[in-house]
Amino acid sequence: MARMKFTVTGMSCGHCAASIKEELTGVPGVSEVDVDVAAGTVAVEGTDLDDALLRAAIVEAGYEVPGTVAA
C-alpha cells in the first residue's frame, strides 16, 4: 500500500475537508483519505496511486496543491 501526502492551500473548515475527500475517493486505487485542515495537509493511501490524478482531484475540489510533503 502506498501513501502520499500533499500540502493544500485554501482549506478552512469541515466542508473543505469533505469536498476534497469526495473528489479523492473517486480516484482509482485510493482506499483512504485523511484531511487535516489545521495542518493544511491531505494524506492518501491506496495502490498504484497516480500523483497527477490526485493533484487534479484536489484542484477539481477547488483547492491548490503547491507541493508534496514526505509521508
C-alpha positions in Angstrom: 0.0 0.0 0.0 1.4 3.4 -1.0 0.9 6.7 0.9 1.2 10.2 -0.5 0.9 13.4 1.5 0.2 16.8 -0.1 0.2 20.3 1.2 -3.1 22.0 0.2 -3.9 25.7 0.5 -7.3 27.3 0.8 -8.9 24.8 3.3 -10.6 26.4 6.3 -13.4 24.1 7.5 -15.0 20.7 7.6 -16.8 21.4 4.3 -13.4 21.9 2.7 -12.3 18.5 4.0 -15.4 16.8 2.8 -15.1 18.2 -0.7 -11.5 17.1 -1.0 -12.3 13.6 0.4 -15.2 13.2 -2.0 -13.1 14.0 -5.0 -10.2 11.9 -3.9 -12.2 8.8 -3.2 -13.3 8.7 -6.8 -9.7 8.4 -8.0 -8.7 4.8 -9.0 -6.6 3.0 -6.3 -7.5 5.3 -3.4 -8.6 3.4 -0.3 -8.2 6.0 2.4 -8.1 9.9 2.6 -7.1 11.8 5.7 -7.6 15.6 5.6 -6.0 17.8 8.3 -7.4 21.3 7.8 -5.4 22.8 10.6 -2.1 21.5 9.2 -3.1 22.1 5.6 -2.3 18.6 4.5 -4.0 15.7 2.8 -2.8 12.1 3.1 -3.9 9.5 0.6 -3.4 5.7 0.9 -4.0 3.1 -1.8 -2.5 1.1 -4.5 -0.9 2.4 -7.8 -1.5 6.0 -6.8 -1.1 8.5 -9.6 0.3 11.8 -8.4 -1.2 13.8 -11.3 -4.6 12.3 -10.8 -4.6 13.0 -7.1 -3.5 16.6 -7.6 -6.1 17.1 -10.3 -8.8 15.8 -7.9 -7.8 18.3 -5.2 -7.8 21.1 -7.8 -11.2 20.0 -9.0 -12.5 20.3 -5.5 -11.4 24.0 -5.6 -8.1 24.0 -3.7 -4.4 24.5 -4.6 -1.6 21.9 -4.3 1.7 23.9 -4.1 3.8 20.8 -3.3 4.1 17.3 -1.9 5.5 16.7 1.6 7.1 13.5 2.8 4.6 10.9 4.0 
